[in-house]
């Protein structure tokens, strides 16, 4: 369960970072920094979903 909590905490942290970075770049979702954070968040979410499925 500790690993799940770690995933949840990291996902929450990245969600907040994504919101902040997107706002900083006037919600230009094509900005490289916005894309980088979004992709990192997507990867964690996919990894968490795989862990929950198996």
C-alpha positions as CSV (number, residue, x, y, z in Angstrom):
1,X,0.0,0.0,0.0
2,X,2.9,2.3,0.6
3,X,3.8,2.2,-3.1
4,X,0.2,3.2,-4.0
5,X,0.4,6.1,-1.6
6,X,3.7,7.2,-3.2
7,X,2.0,7.0,-6.7
8,X,-0.9,9.1,-5.4
9,X,1.4,11.7,-3.9
10,X,3.5,12.0,-7.0
11,X,0.4,12.2,-9.2
12,X,-1.1,14.9,-7.0
13,X,2.2,16.8,-7.1
14,X,2.4,16.6,-10.9
15,X,-1.2,17.7,-11.3
16,X,-0.4,20.9,-9.3
17,X,2.8,21.4,-11.2
18,X,0.9,21.0,-14.5
19,X,-1.7,23.5,-13.5
20,X,1.0,26.0,-12.5
21,X,3.1,25.5,-15.6
22,X,0.1,25.8,-17.9
23,X,-1.0,29.0,-16.2
24,X,2.6,30.4,-16.5
25,X,2.4,29.8,-20.3
26,X,-1.1,31.2,-20.7
27,X,-2.6,27.8,-21.1
28,X,-0.6,27.1,-24.2
29,X,-0.9,23.3,-24.1
30,X,1.6,23.0,-26.9
31,X,4.4,24.7,-24.9
32,X,7.3,22.3,-24.4
33,X,7.3,22.7,-20.6
34,X,3.5,22.0,-20.4
35,X,3.9,19.0,-22.7
36,X,6.8,17.6,-20.6
37,X,4.9,17.8,-17.3
38,X,1.7,16.4,-19.0
39,X,3.6,13.4,-20.5
40,X,5.3,12.7,-17.2
41,X,1.9,12.8,-15.4
42,X,0.3,10.5,-18.2
43,X,3.1,8.0,-17.7
44,X,2.5,7.8,-13.9
45,X,-1.2,7.4,-14.4
46,X,-0.7,4.6,-16.9
47,X,1.7,2.9,-14.6
48,X,-0.7,3.2,-11.7
49,X,-3.5,1.8,-13.8
50,X,-1.3,-1.2,-14.8
51,X,-0.5,-1.9,-11.2
52,X,-4.1,-1.8,-10.2
53,X,-5.1,-4.1,-13.0
54,X,-2.5,-6.7,-12.1
